[in-house]
Amino acid sequence: MVTIIQQRNKCIGCNYCVELAPERWRMSKKDGKSVLLGAVDKKGFWNVKVNEDELEANKRAAEACPVNIIQVREH
């Protein structure tokens, strides 16, 4: 199991996460920030548990994020 965490309020809308892991990320038309699909907001940290098959793409997204607001944790 893998947990992806996003500190969404610090997102600058660069779109890298969407390009690298499109099955899990979208850009919001409302505020121009990325949306972590399926995530639940826990005090500003958006969390979602996903399967191992999404690990590599989301690790690349986390590494590419210029403001370092994406964490990918393996369980």
C-alpha positions as CSV (number, residue, x, y, z in Angstrom):
1,M,0.0,0.0,0.0
2,V,1.1,3.5,-0.8
3,T,0.0,6.8,0.7
4,I,0.2,10.1,-1.3
5,I,0.0,13.3,0.7
6,Q,-0.3,16.8,-0.8
7,Q,-0.1,20.1,1.0
8,R,-2.5,21.7,-1.5
9,N,-2.6,25.3,-0.3
10,K,1.1,25.7,-1.2
11,C,0.6,24.4,-4.8
12,I,1.7,26.8,-7.5
13,G,-0.1,25.1,-10.4
14,C,3.0,24.1,-12.4
15,N,1.2,20.9,-13.8
16,Y,4.2,18.6,-13.4
17,C,2.2,16.1,-11.2
18,V,-0.6,15.9,-13.8
19,E,1.9,15.3,-16.6
20,L,3.8,12.6,-14.7
21,A,0.9,10.8,-13.0
22,P,-2.3,11.7,-14.9
23,E,-4.3,8.9,-13.4
24,R,-4.1,10.5,-10.0
25,W,-3.8,14.2,-10.6
26,R,-5.9,16.9,-12.3
27,M,-5.7,20.7,-12.5
28,S,-8.6,22.6,-10.9
29,K,-10.4,25.1,-13.2
30,K,-11.5,27.0,-10.1
31,D,-8.2,27.9,-8.5
32,G,-5.5,26.6,-10.9
33,K,-4.0,24.2,-8.3
34,S,-3.6,20.5,-8.7
35,V,-6.2,18.1,-7.3
36,L,-5.1,14.8,-5.8
37,L,-7.9,12.5,-7.0
38,G,-9.7,10.5,-4.3
39,A,-8.0,12.3,-1.5
40,V,-9.4,13.4,1.8
41,D,-8.5,16.8,3.4
42,K,-6.9,16.4,6.9
43,K,-6.1,19.9,8.1
44,G,-4.7,21.1,4.8
45,F,-2.9,17.8,4.0
46,W,-4.8,15.8,1.3
47,N,-4.3,12.1,1.7
48,V,-5.1,9.1,-0.5
49,K,-4.1,5.4,-0.2
50,V,-3.3,3.7,-3.6
51,N,-1.9,0.5,-4.9
52,E,1.8,-0.2,-5.6
53,D,1.2,0.1,-9.3
54,E,0.9,3.9,-8.8
55,L,4.1,4.2,-6.8
56,E,6.6,5.0,-9.5
57,A,4.6,7.7,-11.4
58,N,3.7,9.5,-8.1
59,K,7.3,9.3,-6.9
60,R,8.4,11.0,-10.1
61,A,5.6,13.6,-9.6
62,A,6.8,14.3,-6.0
63,E,10.4,14.7,-7.2
64,A,9.4,17.0,-10.0
65,C,7.3,19.3,-7.7
66,P,9.2,22.6,-7.5
67,V,7.6,23.5,-4.1
68,N,8.0,20.0,-2.6
69,I,4.4,19.6,-1.4
70,I,3.9,16.0,-2.5
71,Q,5.0,13.1,-0.3
72,V,4.8,9.4,-1.3
73,R,5.0,6.8,1.5
74,E,5.2,3.1,1.2
75,H,3.7,0.9,3.9
